[in-house]
Amino acid sequence: MKIKMVRSTDSPESMIAQAARISHKAHGEEEDYSGGEDRELIRKLRDWGHWSPFEFASATFYIEGISRSCLAQLTRHRLVSFMVRSMRYVKQDSDEVVIPESVEESGLAEEYREKIDESHELYQKSLDAGVPKEDARFLLPIGSKTSLYLKTNFREFRHIIELRGSSEAQWEIRELAEAFLEELSEKAPAVFEDLKN
Ligand SMILES: Cc1cc2nc3c(=O)[nH]c(=O)nc-3n(C[C@H](O)[C@H](O)[C@H](O)COP(=O)(O)OP(=O)(O)OC[C@H]3O[C@@H](n4cnc5c(N)ncnc54)[C@H](O)[C@@H]3O)c2cc1C
C-alpha cells in the first residue's frame, strides 16, 4: 500500500481557529477567543466537543495498492469524496492482488496464487473473446488492487481514524487509518494529537 497526502488547506490550524473565533468575536474585533494561540484554542474545541470548526480544513490523499475489499469499507464513509481507478476502462494486471499475511502464514499462499492466476487467465481469455472489461472483471478476486484519490475535512478524518484505527477494525483499513494519522498529525498536530496512542 502506498499513501501520500497530495494537497491540504494552507495553515489548517490557523484556518480552524479563525473559523472558531467568529462565534465569540464580531468582525473587526481583536481575534482572541481564548486568550491563547491557535493550538491552545484547538485543544479547547476538542475538549468542548465543538467539532464544526474542524470542517474548515481538508486534505486530499492519493492511495495505491489497497484491495477492493478495503475500498468497499472506505466508501461507507459518506462525507468523503472519492475518485477511483475504473475496472470498466482500465485492465487489471495479474500481479495486482493483495495477499493477506494470515494467508501467507497459513501455508495456503501458493494455492491462493494458483487460483488467482487461473482467474486472471480466464479474465484475459474473456477480454480476448470480446467480453468488455466491465463484465470480464466479475470473476476477479476481492483482493484485486486499486488506486484512488480521496478528500475530506479534518472532522471526518478524525472520525475515520477513530473508527478504523481501532483494534476492532480490519487490518488493511487500520493500516490506512494509521497512515492518515501519521501524515495529518504532521500537518496539524493539535487537531490529531489526542488520537495518537
Ligand atoms: C469495526 C467495524 C465493523 C463494521 N462492520 C460492518 C458490518 O459488518 N456491516 C456493515 O454494513 N458495515 C460495517 N461497518 C461500517 C459501519 O456500519 C459504517 O457504515 C462505517 O463505519 C461508516 O461510519 P459512519 O456512518 O459513522 O460514518 P460516515 O458515513 O463517515 O458519517 C460520519 C458521521 O456523519 C453522520 N451521518 C452521516 N450520514 C448520516 C445519516 N444518514 N443520518 C444521520 N447521521 C449521519 C453520523 O454522525 C456519522 O457518524 C463496520 C465499521 C467498523 C468500524
The ligand as an ORCA input file, in Angstrom:
! r2SCAN-3c Opt
* xyz 0 1
  C     -15.198     -2.268     13.308
  C     -16.235     -2.022     12.256
  C     -17.016     -3.063     11.794
  C     -18.003     -2.832     10.826
  N     -18.753     -3.874     10.381
  C     -19.733     -3.664      9.477
  C     -20.583     -4.732      9.026
  O     -20.441     -5.852      9.444
  N     -21.529     -4.447      8.093
  C     -21.726     -3.187      7.608
  O     -22.623     -2.989      6.779
  N     -20.934     -2.157      7.997
  C     -19.959     -2.359      8.915
  N     -19.166     -1.313      9.305
  C     -19.349      0.004      8.681
  C     -20.215      0.918      9.570
  O     -21.506      0.384      9.723
  C     -20.328      2.331      8.953
  O     -21.006      2.255      7.718
  C     -18.983      2.964      8.689
  O     -18.136      2.782      9.794
  C     -19.176      4.466      8.407
  O     -19.448      5.080      9.655
  P     -20.396      6.325      9.855
  O     -21.724      6.025      9.305
  O     -20.294      6.741     11.291
  O     -19.561      7.402      9.109
  P     -19.738      8.423      7.910
  O     -20.543      7.920      6.786
  O     -18.322      8.744      7.648
  O     -20.506      9.629      8.553
  C     -19.931     10.447      9.545
  C     -20.972     10.820     10.552
  O     -21.950     11.648      9.922
  C     -23.218     11.381     10.474
  N     -24.095     10.875      9.422
  C     -23.750     10.559      8.147
  N     -24.803     10.162      7.444
  C     -25.870     10.223      8.294
  C     -27.223      9.906      8.174
  N     -27.774      9.469      7.041
  N     -28.023     10.098      9.241
  C     -27.524     10.525     10.409
  N     -26.233     10.824     10.619
  C     -25.395     10.665      9.561
  C     -23.030     10.347     11.578
  O     -22.824     11.019     12.790
  C     -21.759      9.652     11.152
  O     -21.069      9.042     12.221
  C     -18.180     -1.508     10.284
  C     -17.378     -0.490     10.755
  C     -16.419     -0.706     11.718
  C     -15.562      0.442     12.185
*
